[in-house]
């Protein structure tokens, strides 16, 4: 009798474990699928802008003069969305200054679009010796960044535009100098090839 009791107890334990496993499997099968992560959404928004004409926008520079992005048509552009309080942005700026010096004569222009106050940007520009155009704005600058594929609102965010106005590359977060040089080398080579008629 004792053996039967042990056997019955064992079967009950196995049965309970089996039911628990079945329920867990059923829950996992019927569980809602996870929502796309911010990274997935960010990558999708970047993909949507690459290969498209660069969006138009107009913002004041640090002197208060209204500047339109079309002012730089015909040049290779590195449009960098940044802020003075953004630590990775502060790391990029000296590299962009160096790159602007190196590539200016080749028709490359870096444009800093600061999501910040004019006063903060002016002081920052003087301290760092920024040698490329700086545009400043709050909501209008955020809107421009979104139009350029930065739906996540991440800073820094850099977009490269070819001389004909097409967005060819966009990068979330800090971009390293070597990476920028690689992109510019490819863009300069492509710009040197005459278009087919």
C-alpha positions, 0 to 999 in steps of 0.5 A, a space after each residue: 500500500 505504501 508503494 502505491 501511495 508513493 507512486 500516486 504522489 509521484 504521479 500527482 507531482 508530475 501532473 502538476 508540473 506538467 500542467 504548470 509547464 503547459 500553462 507557461 507555454 500557453 501564456 508565452 504563445 498568447 503573450 503580446 509581442 513586444 513593441 519596437 524599441 526606441 532603437 528600432 524606431 530610430 533606425 526606421 526614421 533614419 532609413 526613411 530620410 536617407 535617399 530623400 531630398 534634404 528637408 528645408 528649414 530656416 533658423 537664426 545664426 548666433 548673430 540673429 540673422 535668419 539662415 536657410 539651409 538652401 544657402 549651402 546648396 551645391 556643397 557637401 553638408 554635415 548637419 550636426 544637431 547638438 546642444 551645449 549641455 550634451 557631453 558627447 556633442 562637446 567631444 565632437 566639436 573639436 573634431 568638427 573644427 579640425 575637419 572643417 579646416 581640412 575639407 573646406 576647400 573641397 566644398 564641405 561645410 559643417 553646420 551646427 544646429 543647436 537646440 539651445 539658447 543663443 547666449 549659451 551657443 555664442 559663449 560655447 562657440 567663442 570658447 571652442 573657436 568654432 569655424 563653421 556656421 551655427 544655427 540656433 533654435 528651440 522647438 524649430 530646431 527640434 522640428 528640423 532634427 525630426 524632419 531629418 530623421 531624428 524621431 527619437 530626439 537623440 543628441 548628437 545627431 549628424 546627417 550628411 547631404 550630397 551637393 544635389 541635396 540628397 540625404 546620404 547618411 545619418 548617424 545617431 550619437 557620437 560620430 568619430 572623426 575617422 568615420 566622418 573622414 570615411 563618409 566624406 571621402 566616399 561623398 567627395 569621390 561620388 561628387 567628382 564623377 559627372 552624372 550620366 545623361 
